[in-house]
């Protein structure tokens, strides 16, 4: 038990050092990251019109809607890295990543982003709110928030909170981004199961 605590403290210290060194070294070039891609379905499936899910724009907590990758230093302190940034706005990456992940899990459903369809009466729409999407001092990648699933008439079918954590496999921001991608994979698994249940 003591060894586990010691390793956890060492891991947290190394991540904090990485974050601090990334912020302090003004001469180091900025590194940009994208979330891991979802595997594409092997075959395109022609889905019927009543199997349509529209993903509404994702709502991010204000502190997440920034260029730098967010790291939680302790229970109450978060910082965005200056030298480690998202290659494009996080909300857009999440919308596209969720679309592709759900498409691979719900092969009989067309998954579209809000801006890709003129239909406002989609049989099912998804709104995601993210309160956390960051690294944490204990060596975990954290994704927390809730989802709303609504019918075409606006009826709320599901309002479900989620909290996901994935341990980093190595030190550094590349491992953090990979672990956040795994959080997104698991979120897509849960959403796909909920959508299937509502049918």
ZAMARLUM-437300 format. One record per residue (C-alpha): x, y, z; residue number from 1. Coordinates in steps of 0.25 Angstrom, whole numbers, plus 5000, padded with zeros to 4 digits. Layout:
% residues N
      x      y      z   num
      X      Y      Z   NUM
...
This chain:
% residues 199
      x      y      z   num
   5000   5000   5000     1
   5011   5010   5004     2
   5018   5006   4990     3
   5006   5009   4983     4
   5004   5023   4990     5
   5019   5026   4987     6
   5017   5023   4972     7
   5005   5031   4971     8
   5012   5043   4978     9
   5024   5042   4969    10
   5015   5041   4957    11
   5007   5053   4961    12
   5020   5061   4964    13
   5026   5057   4950    14
   5013   5062   4943    15
   5013   5075   4951    16
   5028   5077   4947    17
   5024   5075   4932    18
   5013   5085   4933    19
   5022   5095   4940    20
   5034   5093   4931    21
   5024   5095   4919    22
   5019   5108   4924    23
   5033   5114   4929    24
   5041   5111   4916    25
   5037   5122   4907    26
   5046   5119   4897    27
   5041   5104   4895    28
   5032   5103   4882    29
   5017   5100   4885    30
   5013   5086   4882    31
   4999   5084   4877    32
   4990   5072   4879    33
   4977   5065   4873    34
   4969   5055   4880    35
   4971   5041   4875    36
   4962   5037   4863    37
   4951   5027   4864    38
   4952   5015   4855    39
   4943   5016   4843    40
   4932   5006   4840    41
   4937   4995   4830    42
   4925   4997   4821    43
   4916   5009   4820    44
   4901   5006   4824    45
   4889   5013   4818    46
   4881   5016   4830    47
   4866   5019   4829    48
   4861   5033   4832    49
   4855   5030   4845    50
   4869   5025   4850    51
   4875   5039   4851    52
   4883   5045   4863    53
   4887   5060   4862    54
   4898   5064   4871    55
   4896   5078   4876    56
   4908   5087   4879    57
   4915   5083   4892    58
   4915   5092   4904    59
   4929   5093   4910    60
   4931   5099   4924    61
   4937   5112   4921    62
   4951   5108   4927    63
   4952   5097   4917    64
   4948   5106   4905    65
   4963   5110   4903    66
   4975   5106   4894    67
   4983   5100   4905    68
   4981   5086   4910    69
   4976   5087   4924    70
   4983   5081   4936    71
   4978   5080   4950    72
   4989   5082   4960    73
   4981   5079   4973    74
   4967   5078   4978    75
   4964   5093   4974    76
   4974   5098   4965    77
   4974   5097   4950    78
   4983   5103   4939    79
   4984   5102   4924    80
   4998   5099   4918    81
   5004   5109   4909    82
   5013   5100   4902    83
   5003   5089   4900    84
   4991   5093   4892    85
   4979   5087   4885    86
   4981   5088   4869    87
   4967   5093   4868    88
   4956   5097   4877    89
   4953   5085   4887    90
   4938   5086   4885    91
   4939   5083   4870    92
   4948   5072   4872    93
   4939   5066   4883    94
   4927   5067   4873    95
   4934   5061   4862    96
   4940   5050   4871    97
   4927   5046   4877    98
   4920   5046   4863    99
   4930   5036   4858   100
   4930   5027   4870   101
   4915   5027   4871   102
   4914   5024   4856   103
   4923   5011   4858   104
   4914   5007   4870   105
   4901   5010   4864   106
   4902   5004   4850   107
   4887   5006   4847   108
   4887   5021   4850   109
   4892   5033   4843   110
   4899   5042   4852   111
   4900   5056   4848   112
   4905   5069   4854   113
   4895   5080   4856   114
   4902   5089   4845   115
   4901   5077   4835   116
   4886   5076   4834   117
   4875   5086   4832   118
   4865   5077   4840   119
   4861   5083   4853   120
   4852   5071   4856   121
   4862   5060   4857   122
   4855   5048   4863   123
   4866   5048   4874   124
   4876   5059   4878   125
   4888   5059   4887   126
   4894   5071   4895   127
   4906   5068   4903   128
   4911   5077   4915   129
   4925   5076   4919   130
   4929   5081   4933   131
   4943   5074   4933   132
   4952   5069   4922   133
   4966   5070   4927   134
   4978   5063   4934   135
   4979   5061   4949   136
   4990   5062   4958   137
   4988   5047   4962   138
   4992   5042   4948   139
   4977   5041   4943   140
   4970   5047   4931   141
   4956   5052   4935   142
   4944   5054   4927   143
   4931   5058   4935   144
   4918   5064   4931   145
   4904   5060   4926   146
   4896   5057   4914   147
   4882   5061   4909   148
   4875   5052   4899   149
   4862   5059   4893   150
   4851   5054   4884   151
   4847   5062   4872   152
   4836   5069   4880   153
   4847   5074   4890   154
   4843   5064   4900   155
   4854   5060   4910   156
   4857   5045   4909   157
   4869   5044   4917   158
   4877   5054   4926   159
   4889   5046   4930   160
   4902   5050   4938   161
   4915   5043   4935   162
   4929   5042   4941   163
   4940   5035   4935   164
   4955   5034   4938   165
   4966   5027   4931   166
   4980   5025   4936   167
   4991   5030   4928   168
   5001   5020   4923   169
   5013   5029   4923   170
   5017   5043   4927   171
   5014   5055   4918   172
   5004   5061   4910   173
   5003   5051   4898   174
   4999   5040   4908   175
   4989   5050   4914   176
   4982   5053   4901   177
   4982   5038   4898   178
   4975   5035   4911   179
   4965   5046   4909   180
   4962   5039   4896   181
   4959   5026   4904   182
   4950   5034   4912   183
   4943   5038   4900   184
   4942   5024   4895   185
   4935   5020   4908   186
   4926   5031   4907   187
   4922   5027   4893   188
   4919   5013   4899   189
   4910   5018   4909   190
   4903   5027   4900   191
   4901   5016   4890   192
   4895   5007   4900   193
   4885   5018   4905   194
   4881   5021   4891   195
   4878   5006   4888   196
   4870   5005   4901   197
   4861   5017   4897   198
   4857   5010   4884   199
